[in-house]
Amino acid sequence: MAAQSVDLEALVAQASVILDEASEPFIAGHRAASAVQKKGTDFATEVDLAIERQVVQALESVTGIGVHGEEFGGAPIDSPLVWVLDPIDGTFNYAAGSPMAAILLGLLRDGEPVAGLTWLPFTDQRYSAIQGGPVFYNGVAQPSIEHSEIGQCVIGIGTFNVDWRGRFPGRYRLAVLENLSRVCSKLRMHGATGVDFAYVAGGVMGAAISFGDHIWDHAAGAALVRAAGGVVTDLSGQPWTPSSRSALAAAPGVHLHVMEILEKIGKPEDYL
């Protein structure tokens, strides 16, 4: 299949049916316990594994495009065309019984996110888009993201432990939270990066900050936000790519203001 000649609308339509089918076991498995322990306190449930198997098999059979999933890997990220799947975004929420969890599916073409689908089965919310927009919410085309003011919007930020070290130390994250709070009192920690990004694309939130680097957390949302007219970069302000080590998705005006705050805070390594 020639990457440049694919019908993105048809692919999203096919993927939508597949995610609708996967929503049934997603809902049925709510509060599933940990089955696979991963790095640190992260884990996967049996539902994560089952949904990934189901969606991968269906996507590869129906679309002929390989899939790179969170749990099992798969097709290389640098393939000319590759689906990127997170079977359950917000696994802790899912296991605890929170509805803030989603299925994330992005399509990369030569490393560029050209289609995105984010399904929130518990709240019956479905976001989809192809490159150039618009974003569709439950099948209805949405207006482009407006130029917003940071003090008037909701901003999502990733969860953290203040004593964490590493690339974005906990104290750096705390400084980001502290300085954002001075200009916006509407900060949220949903614990589900893909949900935050979909909400930016849908105009629910003005910005979302991710300190993580997992491609499956960002691919779908990057496609959605850009299709909606938003901006997606890393935390240094460089355009987001599959190799980015962080992500900031926002409405244009909010993105600029958040970047000004990040520059004021300084480098993450200064907080070790």
N, C-alpha and C positions, 0 to 999 in steps of 0.2 A: 504494500500500500504506500503510495507516494505521499509523504507527509504534507506537502503543500497543497495537495488536491483534495484532501479529505473534506467531507461535508460536516462541519462542526455542529450545525443545528440537528442533523440526523443523529450524530453520535450522542448529543445531549439527550435527545428524545429517547434513544435506546437505553442510555444509562439511567434515565429517570425511571423507566419501568423496572429496571433491575434494582434500584434503590428502594422503590416502593415495595417490591417483594421482600427485600431484606429488612424492611421496617417491621414486619410481623415478628420474626424471631428477636429483633432488637427490643420491641415492647414486651414480649413474653419473658425475656430474660432479665428484666429489671431487678436490681438488687443482687445480681449474680456475684458470687464470692471470687476472690483471687484464685487463679489457677496456675499462673506462671509468674514467678518473681523476676523482676528485671532490675536494672541498675538503681541503686539507692532504695527509695520507698516506692518506686514505680512497679506496676504489675499489670497483668492482662487477665481477663476472665475467659471462661470457656466460650462465652458468647462472642468476644472479640475474635477468637480463633475460628469459630464456626461461620460468622458473618464474612470474615475475610475469605475463607475458602469458597463460600457461596458466591460472593460478588466477583471474585477473581475468575472462577470458572465461567460464570455467565458473561462477563465482559469479554474475556478472550474468545469465547465461542461466538458471541453475537457481533462484536466489533472487529475481531481479528487483531486487536492491539494488546500488547503485553501490559501487565500490571505490576507496579512496585508497591507492596503493602507494608504496613508498619510491623506486623508480626512475623511474616515469612519472607520479606524481601521480594525477589522476583526479577522482573525485567530491569536492566540498568537504567538509572535516572538519565543518562546521557543518550538514550535511544532517540532516534528521530521523532518517534511518537511513543508516549508512555502514559498510562493512567497512574495516578498516585493516590493510594487509598489509606484512610484511617478508619477502620471499622467502627471504633467507638472513641470519639474525641470527648474527653472528660470522663475517663474511666473511674476515677474516684467518685465523681458525682453519681455516675451510673450505679456503682456498687452500693453507694449510700442511700439511693432512692431519690436523688435530685433529678428533675427533668432537664437540667442543663447539660445535655449530652447530645452528640450528633454523629452522623456518618458523613465523612468528608471525602470527596472525590474530585481530583483535579486532573486536567489533561495538559501535559507538557509537549510542545512541539519544538524540537531543537533547543530545549531548555527554557522556553518561554511559556508561561501559563496562558493557554488560549481558551480554556473552558473550565468552569467550576460548578460543582453541585454540593450543597450543604443541606442535609436533611435533618430536622429535629423532630423525630417521630412522636415524642411525648406531647409536644405542643402543636403538632400538625403544621409545622412551618417548613417550607421547601424553597430554597433559594437556588437559582441556576442562571448561568449567563455564558455567552461566548464572547470572544474578543470583539470589541467595538460596541458591546452592549445592545440593548439595555439589560438590566438585571430583572429577572422574573421572580416574583414572590407568589407562591401557590398558583403559578401559571399566568399571573397578571403582570404586565410590564410596569416597571417602576420608574419614576423620574430620576434624572441624574442627581448625584450628591450635590447639595448646595454648598456655597462658600459659607462656613459657619464660624462663629466666635467660640473660643475655647471655654469661656466662662458660662456659655449657654448650652453646652452639650454634655453627654455622658461619655466618660472615658474608661475603657477597660485596661487592666494591667495584670500581668502574670503574678501568680502566687510565689511566695518565697519565705525562707527562713533567714532572719537577719544575720545569723552566724555562717551562712553559706559562704564558701570561697569560690574559686574558679573564675571563669571568664567574666561573669557579671556578678561580683560578690553581693552578698545580702545587704551590706551597708550601702553599696551603690544603688541597689534597687530601692532601699529605704529613702535615699536622697532623692531619687526620681519621684517617689510617691509624695514625699514631703513638699518638694517644690511644685509639683502639679497641684497639690491641695491648696496652695496659695492663690492659684488663679482659677481653680475649678473644684467645687465642693461635691461634684457628682462622680466620684471615682467608684469603680466596681471591680471586684475580683470574682469572676464567674468560674474560674478554674477550667476553662475550655476555650483554647485559643481560636479554634475554627468557628465556634459560636460567636465570639467577639468580632471576628473579621466579617462574618456574614451580616451581623448587625450594623457594622460600619457601612457595608455595601447597601443595606436596606434603609439607611438613614436613621436607624434606632440609636446608634452611638456615633460620636464624632471622631473617635480615634480608638485604636487598640494597640497596646505595646506587648510584644512578645520577646522575652529574654532567651528563648529557646532557639535551636537550630535544626529541628526535625522537619524535613521536607514535607512529610505527610500532614503536619500541623498547618502549613502555610500555603501549599500549592492551590488548593481550592479557593481559599480566601483571597489570595493575591489576584486570581483571575476575576473573582466577583467584584472586588473593590476597584480594580482598574476598569472593568467594564462599566461600572457605575460612575466613573469620572473621578474617582479618588486617587490617592497617591500611596504607593507601597515601596518603602525603602528598608534598609537596615538602620540600626540606631546611629550610624555615622552619617546617614543621609544619602548613601549610595543606593541606586536602584536595586530592588530585591531580585535575587537570582536563586536558583536551586542551591548554590554553594554559600549563600548568606548565612551568617551565624546569629542573626537576630532579625526582628521585623517590626516595622511601624506602619500601620495602615490607618489612613485618616482622610477626612475631607481636606481639600487644598489649604484653606486658611488655617485650620487646626494643625495640620502637619507642620506648617511653617513655625507656628508658635511652640509646638512641642520640641521641634529641633532647636529652637532658641534656648529653651529650658535645658535640654540635654547638653548643649555646648557650655552653658553657664555652670552646670554641675561638674564638668570635667571628665577625665578618663576613668573608666572602671578600675584600672589597675591602681589608681590613686587611693582606692578604698580598701585595699587588702590589708 
